[in-house]
């Protein structure tokens, strides 16, 4: 994967912080040696609670293609209920990775030809001291564990910087304990 562009699509609900999570990953990717980073949030008639998405492309080389992601390598889902509302796997490449905030195990999701990782980010974030519903930093930990693209040694400082003055240590703790509690599933 290091010689090509890695495309990641993020699905969440308005107010969950999908865009902030993608931004933190983008900043950390750049700091960890990915010279090409493009983040493209999708704005429209989103409202709190409505499904939203954002796209993130990372590459070791400069990225010239700024077009929307249609065939992602990975999909990150901040709310497992979105899986029933939106076709989150649309265009996902065979063998692609789906990271889902869910209390369910990876094998409970029936996605053919895809790897699935799950973590109960909602519960773990509260355990870390965050208010209920704050899942964006926790999902970063699940993404880090499942993808292996960026280490927690880079992500934790990026989270602390992003949330300076807004519970930075609790947000970092949410990412760390989610990293430690992410379950990985293989292809069926």
C-alpha positions as a Markdown table, in Angstrom:
| # | Residue | x | y | z |
|---|---|---|---|---|
| 1 | Unk | 0.0 | 0.0 | 0.0 |
| 2 | Unk | 2.9 | 2.4 | 0.6 |
| 3 | Unk | 3.4 | 3.3 | -3.1 |
| 4 | Unk | -0.3 | 4.1 | -3.9 |
| 5 | Unk | -2.9 | 6.4 | -2.6 |
| 6 | Unk | -4.9 | 4.9 | 0.3 |
| 7 | Unk | -8.5 | 6.1 | 0.2 |
| 8 | Unk | -10.6 | 6.2 | 3.4 |
| 9 | Unk | -14.3 | 7.1 | 3.6 |
| 10 | Unk | -15.7 | 8.1 | 7.0 |
| 11 | Unk | -19.4 | 7.6 | 7.8 |
| 12 | Unk | -20.9 | 9.2 | 10.9 |
| 13 | Unk | -23.8 | 11.3 | 12.0 |
| 14 | Unk | -23.9 | 15.1 | 12.2 |
| 15 | Unk | -22.3 | 16.1 | 15.5 |
| 16 | Unk | -20.3 | 12.9 | 16.1 |
| 17 | Unk | -17.1 | 14.4 | 14.8 |
| 18 | Unk | -16.3 | 12.3 | 11.7 |
| 19 | Unk | -14.7 | 15.3 | 10.1 |
| 20 | Unk | -12.6 | 16.0 | 13.2 |
| 21 | Unk | -11.5 | 12.4 | 13.4 |
| 22 | Unk | -10.5 | 12.4 | 9.7 |
| 23 | Unk | -8.6 | 15.7 | 10.2 |
| 24 | Unk | -6.6 | 14.3 | 13.1 |
| 25 | Unk | -5.7 | 11.2 | 11.0 |
| 26 | Unk | -4.7 | 13.5 | 8.1 |
| 27 | Unk | -2.5 | 15.6 | 10.3 |
| 28 | Unk | -0.9 | 12.5 | 11.9 |
| 29 | Unk | -0.4 | 10.9 | 8.5 |
| 30 | Unk | 1.5 | 13.9 | 7.3 |
| 31 | Unk | 3.7 | 13.9 | 10.4 |
| 32 | Unk | 4.4 | 10.2 | 10.0 |
| 33 | Unk | 5.8 | 10.6 | 6.5 |
| 34 | Unk | 2.8 | 10.6 | 4.2 |
| 35 | Unk | 3.7 | 13.5 | 1.9 |
| 36 | Unk | 0.3 | 13.5 | 0.2 |
| 37 | Unk | -2.8 | 14.1 | 2.3 |
| 38 | Unk | -6.1 | 15.3 | 1.0 |
| 39 | Unk | -9.3 | 15.5 | 3.2 |
| 40 | Unk | -12.6 | 16.4 | 1.5 |
| 41 | Unk | -15.5 | 16.8 | 3.9 |
| 42 | Unk | -19.0 | 16.5 | 2.3 |
| 43 | Unk | -21.3 | 19.4 | 3.3 |
| 44 | Unk | -24.9 | 19.8 | 2.3 |
| 45 | Unk | -28.1 | 19.7 | 4.2 |
| 46 | Unk | -26.5 | 17.8 | 7.1 |
| 47 | Unk | -28.0 | 18.3 | 10.5 |
| 48 | Unk | -27.2 | 16.9 | 13.9 |
| 49 | Unk | -28.0 | 13.1 | 13.8 |
| 50 | Unk | -28.2 | 12.9 | 10.0 |
| 51 | Unk | -25.8 | 10.6 | 8.2 |
| 52 | Unk | -22.7 | 12.5 | 6.9 |
| 53 | Unk | -19.5 | 11.5 | 5.3 |
| 54 | Unk | -16.0 | 12.7 | 4.6 |
| 55 | Unk | -13.1 | 11.4 | 2.5 |
| 56 | Unk | -9.5 | 11.1 | 3.2 |
| 57 | Unk | -6.7 | 10.2 | 0.8 |
| 58 | Unk | -3.1 | 9.6 | 2.0 |
| 59 | Unk | 0.0 | 8.7 | 0.0 |
| 60 | Unk | 3.7 | 8.7 | 0.4 |
| 61 | Unk | 3.7 | 10.8 | -2.8 |
| 62 | Unk | 2.0 | 14.1 | -3.6 |
| 63 | Unk | -1.7 | 13.6 | -4.5 |
| 64 | Unk | -2.9 | 15.3 | -7.6 |
| 65 | Unk | -6.3 | 13.6 | -7.8 |
| 66 | Unk | -8.7 | 15.7 | -5.8 |
| 67 | Unk | -11.8 | 13.9 | -7.0 |
| 68 | Unk | -14.3 | 12.3 | -4.6 |
| 69 | Unk | -13.6 | 8.8 | -3.4 |
| 70 | Unk | -15.7 | 6.2 | -5.2 |
| 71 | Unk | -13.7 | 3.1 | -4.5 |
| 72 | Unk | -12.3 | 3.3 | -1.0 |
| 73 | Unk | -9.7 | 1.0 | 0.5 |
| 74 | Unk | -11.2 | 1.5 | 3.9 |
| 75 | Unk | -14.5 | 2.6 | 5.5 |
| 76 | Unk | -14.8 | 3.9 | 9.0 |
| 77 | Unk | -18.3 | 3.9 | 10.6 |
| 78 | Unk | -18.9 | 6.0 | 13.7 |
| 79 | Unk | -22.3 | 4.6 | 14.4 |
| 80 | Unk | -23.2 | 0.9 | 13.6 |
| 81 | Unk | -26.8 | 1.8 | 13.0 |
| 82 | Unk | -25.8 | 3.7 | 9.8 |
| 83 | Unk | -25.0 | 0.3 | 8.3 |
| 84 | Unk | -28.8 | -0.2 | 8.0 |
| 85 | Unk | -29.4 | 3.2 | 6.6 |
| 86 | Unk | -26.5 | 3.8 | 4.1 |
| 87 | Unk | -24.7 | 1.4 | 1.8 |
| 88 | Unk | -21.4 | 2.0 | 3.6 |
| 89 | Unk | -19.6 | -0.6 | 1.5 |
| 90 | Unk | -20.5 | 1.0 | -1.8 |
| 91 | Unk | -17.4 | 0.8 | -4.0 |
| 92 | Unk | -15.3 | -0.7 | -1.3 |
| 93 | Unk | -12.5 | -2.6 | -2.9 |
| 94 | Unk | -12.5 | -6.4 | -2.4 |
| 95 | Unk | -10.4 | -7.3 | 0.6 |
| 96 | Unk | -11.1 | -3.7 | 1.9 |
| 97 | Unk | -11.3 | -2.9 | 5.6 |
| 98 | Unk | -14.4 | -1.8 | 7.5 |
| 99 | Unk | -14.0 | -0.3 | 11.0 |
| 100 | Unk | -17.2 | 0.0 | 12.9 |
| 101 | Unk | -18.2 | 1.5 | 16.3 |
| 102 | Unk | -20.3 | -1.4 | 17.5 |
| 103 | Unk | -20.8 | -3.6 | 20.6 |
| 104 | Unk | -21.0 | -6.5 | 18.1 |
| 105 | Unk | -18.1 | -8.7 | 17.1 |
| 106 | Unk | -16.7 | -8.6 | 13.6 |
| 107 | Unk | -18.2 | -11.9 | 12.6 |
| 108 | Unk | -21.7 | -10.5 | 13.4 |
| 109 | Unk | -21.4 | -8.4 | 10.3 |
| 110 | Unk | -22.0 | -10.3 | 7.1 |
| 111 | Unk | -19.9 | -8.4 | 4.6 |
| 112 | Unk | -18.6 | -10.6 | 1.8 |
| 113 | Unk | -15.0 | -10.1 | 0.7 |
| 114 | Unk | -14.1 | -7.5 | 3.4 |
| 115 | Unk | -12.2 | -7.4 | 6.6 |
| 116 | Unk | -14.1 | -6.1 | 9.6 |
| 117 | Unk | -12.9 | -4.6 | 12.8 |
| 118 | Unk | -15.2 | -3.5 | 15.6 |
| 119 | Unk | -14.9 | -1.7 | 19.0 |
| 120 | Unk | -17.6 | -0.5 | 21.3 |
| 121 | Unk | -16.3 | 3.0 | 21.1 |
| 122 | Unk | -19.5 | 4.5 | 22.6 |
| 123 | Unk | -19.0 | 2.6 | 25.8 |
| 124 | Unk | -15.2 | 2.9 | 25.9 |
| 125 | Unk | -15.3 | 6.7 | 25.4 |
| 126 | Unk | -17.6 | 7.0 | 28.4 |
| 127 | Unk | -15.2 | 4.8 | 30.3 |
| 128 | Unk | -12.4 | 7.3 | 29.4 |
| 129 | Unk | -14.5 | 10.1 | 30.9 |
| 130 | Unk | -16.0 | 11.6 | 27.8 |
| 131 | Unk | -19.7 | 12.5 | 27.6 |
| 132 | Unk | -22.0 | 9.9 | 26.0 |
| 133 | Unk | -22.0 | 10.2 | 22.2 |
| 134 | Unk | -18.5 | 11.5 | 21.8 |
| 135 | Unk | -16.9 | 8.8 | 19.6 |
| 136 | Unk | -14.5 | 10.6 | 17.2 |
| 137 | Unk | -11.3 | 10.1 | 19.2 |
| 138 | Unk | -12.2 | 6.6 | 20.2 |
| 139 | Unk | -12.7 | 5.6 | 16.5 |
| 140 | Unk | -9.2 | 6.9 | 15.8 |
| 141 | Unk | -7.9 | 4.2 | 18.1 |
| 142 | Unk | -9.9 | 1.5 | 16.3 |
| 143 | Unk | -8.7 | 2.8 | 13.0 |
| 144 | Unk | -5.1 | 2.8 | 14.1 |
| 145 | Unk | -5.4 | -0.8 | 15.4 |
| 146 | Unk | -7.2 | -2.1 | 12.3 |
| 147 | Unk | -5.3 | -0.3 | 9.6 |
| 148 | Unk | -1.8 | -0.3 | 11.0 |
| 149 | Unk | -1.1 | 2.8 | 9.0 |
| 150 | Unk | -0.3 | 5.3 | 11.8 |
| 151 | Unk | 1.0 | 4.5 | 15.2 |
| 152 | Unk | -0.6 | 5.6 | 18.5 |
| 153 | Unk | 2.8 | 7.3 | 19.2 |
| 154 | Unk | 1.9 | 9.8 | 16.5 |
| 155 | Unk | -1.9 | 9.9 | 17.0 |
| 156 | Unk | -1.9 | 10.6 | 20.7 |
| 157 | Unk | 0.0 | 13.9 | 20.4 |
| 158 | Unk | -2.2 | 14.8 | 17.4 |
| 159 | Unk | -5.3 | 14.3 | 19.6 |
| 160 | Unk | -3.8 | 16.2 | 22.5 |
| 161 | Unk | -3.1 | 19.2 | 20.1 |
| 162 | Unk | -6.5 | 19.1 | 18.5 |
| 163 | Unk | -8.3 | 19.1 | 21.8 |
| 164 | Unk | -6.1 | 21.5 | 23.7 |
| 165 | Unk | -8.4 | 23.0 | 26.3 |
| 166 | Unk | -11.2 | 20.5 | 25.5 |
| 167 | Unk | -10.5 | 17.4 | 27.6 |
| 168 | Unk | -7.3 | 16.4 | 25.7 |
| 169 | Unk | -6.2 | 13.7 | 28.1 |
| 170 | Unk | -9.7 | 12.0 | 28.1 |
| 171 | Unk | -9.8 | 12.1 | 24.3 |
| 172 | Unk | -6.4 | 10.6 | 24.1 |
| 173 | Unk | -7.4 | 7.9 | 26.7 |
| 174 | Unk | -10.5 | 7.1 | 24.6 |
| 175 | Unk | -8.3 | 6.5 | 21.6 |
| 176 | Unk | -5.8 | 4.4 | 23.6 |
| 177 | Unk | -8.4 | 2.1 | 25.3 |
| 178 | Unk | -10.3 | 1.7 | 22.1 |
| 179 | Unk | -7.0 | 0.7 | 20.3 |
| 180 | Unk | -6.5 | -1.9 | 23.0 |
| 181 | Unk | -10.1 | -3.2 | 22.7 |
| 182 | Unk | -10.6 | -3.4 | 18.9 |
| 183 | Unk | -11.6 | -6.8 | 17.6 |
| 184 | Unk | -10.3 | -7.9 | 14.2 |
| 185 | Unk | -12.1 | -10.2 | 11.8 |
| 186 | Unk | -10.7 | -11.8 | 8.7 |
| 187 | Unk | -12.3 | -12.4 | 5.4 |
| 188 | Unk | -15.2 | -14.9 | 5.6 |
